[in-house]
Amino acid sequence: MIKDKKTHNKYLLKLNQSNHILKYGRFGIKSLSFSRLTETQLNALKWIILKKLKLITNNKKSFRFWISLSLNLALTKFNIESRMGKGKGSIYTHAVYIRPGMILFEFDSLTEQQMQSLFDYILKKVSFKIKLTK
């Protein structure tokens, strides 16, 4: 008899579609190492990318941008003073584990020069290895 893992979330931990090929855009950012992104880190990265995209395209909304990550991990934590043996704790944030080969972001309606400058900017902001795919 196989038992499922106890998690606080009701959705599947694995995606049904493959996440190593481009689906929507012309360019993509692919991870090359293992990492974990929390919800706040992902929102900050999204905000940084949108800000840089507006700067590159001179405030034109002509670009298209997709995030192909779903937060499928609930992180729980107890407070520091609690004793052992009282359960799992409450959820404090959500996260996603990143594996090598996963497409993180996809872009469309950008030139190669604009995409290369955006990639160089993102490379300095993330703590794991990434590469640009076409």
N, C-alpha and C positions, 0 to 999 in steps of 0.2 A: 504494500500500500504506500503510495507516494503522497506526502503532505506538502502543501504549499507553505512558503515563508510567510510569517506574520508581518504584515506591513500596515501602516496607518492609512495607506491610500487604496482606493478601490479600482484603479486602472492598471492595465498590464505593464509589467516592467520592461518588456521587449516590444519593439516596433515590428509591425508586420512587413513593412517595405524596407528595402535595402537603403542604407544611408551612406554609401561610399561613391555614388555617381550623381552627377548634376541632374536635377529634375526640372528646375524652373528657369534659371538664369544662364548667362553665357560664361560668367566667371564664378569661381567659388573659392572658399578658403577651407583647406583640409588640414586636419590635425595630424601630427607625426609622432605624438607621444601620449602617454596616459596622463589624465588630469581629472580634476573635479571642479566644476563651476557651480557656485551657489546662485540663488535667485538674484541677490543684490549685485553680484559680480556680473551676471549676464545682463541685467538692466543697465548697469554702468557702461558695459562694453557696447551695448546697443545705442546708448545715448552718445557715446564718443564717436561711433561709426557714422551715425546720422549727422552729427555736427561737422565732421570732416567731409562727408559727402556734399553737404550744402556749401561748404567752403570751396570744394573742388569744382562743382558745377555752377558756381556763381548764383546761388540761391534759386536755381531752377529746380522744379520738382519733376524733372524728366527721367531721373534714375528710378530703378526698381530694386528692392532689397527684401530678401527673405531670410528668416531665421529657421533653420531646420533642426533645432534642438527642442526636445520636450522634457520638462522637469519631471523625472520619473522616480525620484528618490526623496523620501521624507526624512529629514534629519531631526532626531529627538534629543532632548537634553533635560537633566534634572538640575535643580539648583544645588549650590555647593554644599550647603549644610545638611542635605537630606541623607538619611541612613540607607544602608544597602537593603535590597530585597523588597522594594515597593513597586516593582513593575518597570515599565519602559521609559516613562517620562512623556512630556508633551512635545509636540512638533514646534520647532522654532524657526525652521526655514525649509525650503525645498532645494534640491540640487540635481545635477546630471553628471554621470560619469562619462568622460570623453575617452574614446579608444582611438588608437592610430587608424587613420584612413577615413574617419567620419567627416562628412561635409558639415561645417558649422554654419556658414553664411553663404548666400548666393546673391549675385548682383547681375543687373542687366542694364542696357542703354548707357554704358560707359565706354570710353576709349581705353586702349591698352595702357597709355601713359597715365591716365587718371586712376586706373585700377592699380597700377604699380606703385604710385605715390600713396594711395590708400593702404595698400598692403604693407608698405614700409612703415607707415604710421601705426598700423595695428600690431605689427611684429614687435614694436617696442612696448606695447601696452599689455600684452598677454605674457603669462609666465610659463607657457609651454611652447613646443615647437610647432609651427604651422607652415604651410606652403600654398602658393597660388596655383589653382587649376583652371584650365580652359575647357 
